[in-house]
Amino acid sequence: MITRTRNLLRPALVAVLLVLTMAGTALTGGPGAGAAHAASDPAAAPAREAASSAGCGKAPGLASGTHTIQSSGKNRNFILRVPDGYDRNRAYRLVFGFHWLGGTSNDVATGRTVETGTWAYYGLQRLANNSTIFVAPQGLNNGWANSGGEDVTFVDDMLRRIEAALCVETTQRFALGFSYGGAMSYSLACSRANVFRAVAVQSGGVLSGCSGGGQRIAYLGVHGLRDSVLNISGGRAMRDRFVRNNGCAAQNPPEPAQGSLQHRVTTYSGCAAGYPVAWAAFDEGHIAAPQDGRGGDSGSRTWLPAEIWKFFTQFG
């Protein structure tokens, strides 16, 4: 089934996203009172040592399904997917999947806008083989404006709740999303680089702010050459922030020819150990599950989930 995400972001919403792009650079994305967020020199970033969350060894305090918490004085919701056969003594990887403008947490959790089940959590759930706890947060007004940093605070509050209830490897936290969800993942890369191990930003823009933005974090950028909603030039600039932060050698990575319907992935050289940067450019527009040789989205034929999963799992 062809995705509805393309239709959700057609020209009527382009103006909205462009306004948000202009405003995004002014958002503070201020840190919440939750997870630690020291603004240390990126060159002095400490090595990450494995650490299990407070929920390890306890009976699980959360189950798969929709949960509500208070954050910044508002009721906020997220969908949680706990692995089958959950083991309280095993520290699990934790992945947040953020929806696009007009999308929902249920769209991410089910994959229904592209291919139900196959594309759940951007296609990563089927690759995880019950090795990972997945979270699909719900944005206010189906977006991630992050006004006053409230969406970053929401992430802090979810982390606190989830890790008190379940066994999480705290050095294995990841975030990804498409479009506005990519913008939210980018915002976390800027403000929570010492909380998340890596992010994957799919066809994003600076719509959710970039508070901080000077620390190292493993970064995978993905963008379509013919994106008419959030131009690829913005994606390249977002990528280049972390090329610099991570000490990678500057380069203009090769990209596929327009009309080829192919993709190219480049891993930067010279990056600080443990902080890779990769760039995946593809010959299509503003779509979430690109495939080689054909236009449009495909849950079963897209190459992208495997690339993201490989990027995330290189850290353990």
C-alpha positions as CSV (number, residue, x, y, z in Angstrom):
1,M,0.0,0.0,0.0
2,I,1.4,3.4,-1.0
3,T,1.9,5.7,2.0
4,R,-0.4,8.6,2.9
5,T,2.5,10.6,4.4
6,R,3.1,12.2,1.0
7,N,-0.5,13.4,0.8
8,L,-0.4,14.6,4.4
9,L,2.4,17.0,3.5
10,R,1.3,18.4,0.2
11,P,1.4,22.0,-0.8
12,A,-1.1,23.2,1.7
13,L,1.3,22.3,4.4
14,V,4.5,23.5,2.7
15,A,3.9,27.1,3.8
16,V,3.4,25.9,7.4
17,L,6.7,24.1,7.4
18,L,8.5,27.0,5.8
19,V,7.2,29.3,8.5
20,L,8.3,26.8,11.1
21,T,11.7,26.5,9.5
22,M,12.2,30.3,9.8
23,A,11.0,30.2,13.4
24,G,12.9,27.1,14.3
25,T,16.2,28.8,14.6
26,A,14.7,31.1,17.3
27,L,13.3,28.3,19.5
28,T,15.4,27.7,22.6
29,G,14.4,24.1,23.0
30,G,15.4,24.6,26.6
31,P,16.4,21.6,28.6
32,G,13.9,20.2,31.0
33,A,14.5,19.1,34.6
34,G,14.9,15.4,33.7
35,A,17.9,13.8,32.2
36,A,21.4,15.3,32.6
37,H,22.4,17.8,29.9
38,A,25.8,19.2,30.7
39,A,27.0,21.6,28.1
40,S,30.6,20.5,28.1
41,D,33.1,21.0,25.3
42,P,32.5,18.3,22.7
43,A,36.2,17.5,22.6
44,A,35.9,16.5,26.3
45,A,32.9,14.3,25.9
46,P,33.4,11.3,28.2
47,A,33.5,7.7,27.1
48,R,30.1,6.0,27.5
49,E,30.1,3.0,29.9
50,A,27.3,0.5,29.9
51,A,24.7,1.3,32.6
52,S,21.4,-0.4,33.3
53,S,18.3,1.6,34.3
54,A,16.6,1.5,37.7
55,G,13.9,-0.8,36.3
56,C,16.3,-3.7,35.8
57,G,15.7,-6.7,38.0
58,K,12.2,-5.6,38.9
59,A,8.8,-6.8,37.7
60,P,7.9,-4.7,34.7
61,G,6.0,-1.6,35.6
62,L,4.8,-0.8,32.1
63,A,3.3,-2.9,29.4
64,S,2.8,-2.5,25.7
65,G,0.1,0.0,24.9
66,T,-0.8,3.7,25.2
67,H,0.4,5.6,28.4
68,T,-0.3,9.1,29.7
69,I,2.0,11.2,31.8
70,Q,2.0,14.8,33.0
71,S,4.7,16.9,31.4
72,S,5.0,20.7,31.5
73,G,1.5,20.8,33.1
74,K,-0.1,18.9,30.2
75,N,-1.3,15.4,29.7
76,R,1.0,13.8,27.1
77,N,0.7,10.4,25.5
78,F,3.0,7.8,24.1
79,I,2.7,4.2,22.8
80,L,5.1,1.7,24.2
81,R,6.1,-1.6,22.6
82,V,7.8,-4.0,25.1
83,P,9.6,-7.0,23.5
84,D,7.9,-10.4,23.6
85,G,9.3,-12.5,26.3
86,Y,10.6,-9.5,28.2
87,D,13.5,-10.4,30.6
88,R,13.7,-8.1,33.6
89,N,17.4,-8.9,33.9
90,R,18.3,-7.9,30.3
91,A,19.1,-4.3,29.5
92,Y,17.3,-3.4,26.2
93,R,18.0,-0.9,23.5
94,L,15.5,2.0,23.6
95,V,14.3,3.6,20.3
96,F,12.0,6.7,20.0
97,G,10.1,7.1,16.7
98,F,8.6,10.6,16.2
99,H,5.8,11.1,13.7
100,W,5.5,13.7,10.9
101,L,3.3,16.8,10.7
102,G,-0.3,15.5,10.8
103,G,0.8,12.0,11.7
104,T,0.2,10.2,15.0
105,S,1.9,7.9,17.4
106,N,-0.4,5.2,16.2
107,D,0.8,5.7,12.6
108,V,4.4,5.1,13.8
109,A,3.6,2.2,16.0
110,T,1.6,0.3,13.4
111,G,3.3,1.4,10.1
112,R,-0.2,1.7,8.6
113,T,0.5,4.7,6.4
114,V,3.0,2.6,4.4
115,E,2.5,-1.0,5.2
116,T,0.9,-2.2,8.4
117,G,3.3,-4.2,10.6
118,T,6.1,-4.2,8.1
119,W,6.8,-0.5,8.5
120,A,6.0,-0.3,12.3
121,Y,8.4,2.1,14.0
122,Y,9.8,3.1,10.6
123,G,10.4,-0.6,9.7
124,L,12.7,-1.2,12.7
125,Q,10.5,-3.3,14.8
126,R,10.6,-6.3,12.5
127,L,14.4,-6.0,12.3
128,A,14.8,-5.8,16.1
129,N,13.7,-9.4,16.8
130,N,12.5,-8.5,20.3
131,S,15.9,-6.9,21.2
132,T,14.5,-3.3,21.6
133,I,11.9,-1.3,23.5
134,F,10.1,1.1,21.1
135,V,8.4,4.3,22.0
136,A,6.1,6.4,19.7
137,P,5.3,9.7,21.4
138,Q,2.3,11.8,20.4
139,G,3.0,15.5,19.4
140,L,0.8,18.4,20.4
141,N,-1.4,19.3,17.5
142,N,0.2,16.4,15.7
143,G,3.5,18.2,15.4
144,W,6.7,19.0,17.3
145,A,6.9,22.8,17.7
146,N,8.8,22.3,21.0
147,S,7.6,25.7,22.3
148,G,9.8,26.7,25.2
149,G,11.5,23.3,25.0
150,E,8.3,21.5,26.1
151,D,8.8,18.5,23.7
152,V,12.3,18.0,24.9
153,T,11.0,18.0,28.5
154,F,8.4,15.5,27.4
155,V,11.2,13.2,26.2
156,D,13.0,13.7,29.5
157,D,9.8,12.7,31.4
158,M,9.2,9.7,29.2
159,L,12.7,8.5,29.8
160,R,12.3,8.9,33.5
161,R,9.0,6.9,33.5
162,I,10.1,4.2,31.2
163,E,13.5,3.6,32.7
164,A,12.1,3.4,36.2
165,A,9.7,0.7,35.1
166,L,11.7,-1.3,32.6
167,C,15.3,-2.5,32.1
168,V,17.0,-0.2,29.6
169,E,20.7,0.0,28.6
170,T,21.1,3.7,29.1
171,T,23.9,4.0,26.6
172,Q,21.7,2.6,23.9
173,R,19.0,5.3,23.5
174,F,18.2,6.3,19.9
175,A,15.8,8.7,18.1
176,L,14.5,8.8,14.6
177,G,11.7,10.4,12.6
178,F,10.5,11.7,9.3
179,S,9.9,15.3,8.4
180,Y,8.7,17.0,11.6
181,G,9.7,13.8,13.4
182,G,13.2,14.3,11.9
183,A,13.2,17.8,13.2
184,M,12.4,16.6,16.7
185,S,15.2,14.0,16.4
186,Y,17.6,16.8,15.3
187,S,16.5,18.9,18.3
188,L,17.4,16.0,20.6
189,A,20.8,15.7,18.8
190,C,21.4,19.3,19.7
191,S,20.1,19.4,23.3
192,R,20.5,15.8,24.5
193,A,23.7,14.6,22.8
194,N,24.9,13.1,26.1
195,V,21.5,11.3,26.6
196,F,21.0,9.7,23.2
197,R,23.7,7.6,21.5
198,A,22.6,8.3,17.9
199,V,19.8,9.9,15.8
200,A,18.5,9.3,12.3
201,V,17.0,12.4,10.7
202,Q,14.9,11.6,7.7
203,S,14.0,14.6,5.4
204,G,14.0,17.0,8.4
205,G,14.4,20.7,8.9
206,V,15.2,22.9,11.9
207,L,11.6,23.1,12.9
208,S,11.9,22.1,16.6
209,G,14.8,24.2,17.5
210,C,18.5,23.4,18.3
211,S,19.3,24.3,21.8
212,G,23.0,23.7,22.4
213,G,24.1,22.0,19.2
214,G,27.8,21.9,20.0
215,Q,28.3,18.3,21.4
216,R,29.1,15.1,19.6
217,I,26.5,12.5,18.8
218,A,26.4,9.8,16.1
219,Y,24.4,11.2,13.2
220,L,22.7,9.7,10.2
221,G,21.1,12.1,7.8
222,V,18.7,11.0,5.1
223,H,17.2,13.2,2.4
224,G,15.6,13.2,-1.0
225,L,17.2,15.1,-3.9
226,R,13.8,16.3,-5.1
227,D,12.2,17.2,-1.8
228,S,9.9,20.1,-2.4
229,V,8.7,20.4,1.2
230,L,12.0,20.6,3.1
231,N,14.8,21.2,0.6
232,I,17.8,18.9,0.7
233,S,20.1,21.9,1.2
234,G,18.7,22.2,4.7
235,G,19.4,18.6,5.4
236,R,23.0,19.0,4.3
237,A,23.5,22.0,6.6
238,M,22.0,20.0,9.5
239,R,24.4,17.1,8.7
240,D,27.4,19.5,8.5
241,R,26.8,20.7,12.1
242,F,27.7,17.2,13.3
243,V,30.4,16.7,10.8
244,R,32.1,19.6,12.5
245,N,31.1,18.6,16.0
246,N,32.4,15.0,15.5
247,G,35.7,16.1,14.0
248,C,35.0,14.4,10.7
249,A,36.9,15.3,7.5
250,A,34.8,17.8,5.5
251,Q,33.7,16.5,2.1
252,N,30.9,16.7,-0.4
253,P,29.6,13.2,-0.4
254,P,28.5,11.7,-3.7
255,E,24.8,11.7,-4.4
256,P,22.7,9.8,-7.0
257,A,21.8,11.4,-10.3
258,Q,18.4,12.9,-10.6
259,G,16.2,10.5,-12.5
260,S,18.2,7.4,-11.4
261,L,15.7,6.4,-8.6
262,Q,18.7,5.2,-6.6
263,H,20.3,6.0,-3.3
264,R,23.9,6.5,-2.1
265,V,25.2,6.2,1.4
266,T,28.5,7.8,2.5
267,T,30.2,7.3,5.9
268,Y,32.5,10.2,6.7
269,S,36.1,9.6,7.5
270,G,38.2,11.0,10.3
271,C,35.3,11.2,12.8
272,A,36.1,11.0,16.5
273,A,35.9,7.3,17.7
274,G,32.4,6.3,18.5
275,Y,30.8,9.4,16.7
276,P,30.3,8.5,13.1
277,V,28.4,10.6,10.6
278,A,26.6,9.1,7.6
279,W,24.6,10.6,4.8
280,A,22.0,8.8,2.7
281,A,20.8,10.8,-0.4
282,F,18.1,9.3,-2.6
283,D,16.5,10.3,-5.9
284,E,12.9,11.1,-4.8
285,G,10.9,13.7,-3.0
286,H,9.5,14.1,0.5
287,I,8.8,10.5,1.3
288,A,9.5,8.3,4.2
289,A,10.2,4.8,2.8
290,P,12.1,5.3,-0.5
291,Q,12.9,2.3,-2.7
292,D,15.4,1.9,-5.5
293,G,14.1,1.6,-9.1
294,R,10.6,2.8,-8.3
295,G,9.0,6.0,-7.1
296,G,6.9,6.3,-4.0
297,D,7.1,4.5,-0.6
298,S,7.3,0.8,0.0
299,G,7.3,-0.9,3.4
300,S,8.8,-4.1,2.0
301,R,11.1,-2.8,-0.7
302,T,12.6,0.2,1.0
303,W,16.3,0.1,1.8
304,L,16.1,2.6,4.6
305,P,15.2,0.6,7.7
306,A,18.2,-1.7,7.2
307,E,20.5,1.3,6.9
308,I,19.2,2.9,10.1
309,W,19.2,-0.4,11.9
310,K,22.8,-1.0,10.9
311,F,23.8,2.5,12.0
312,F,22.1,2.1,15.4
313,T,23.3,-1.4,16.2
314,Q,26.9,-0.7,15.5
315,F,27.1,0.6,19.1
316,G,26.1,-2.7,20.7
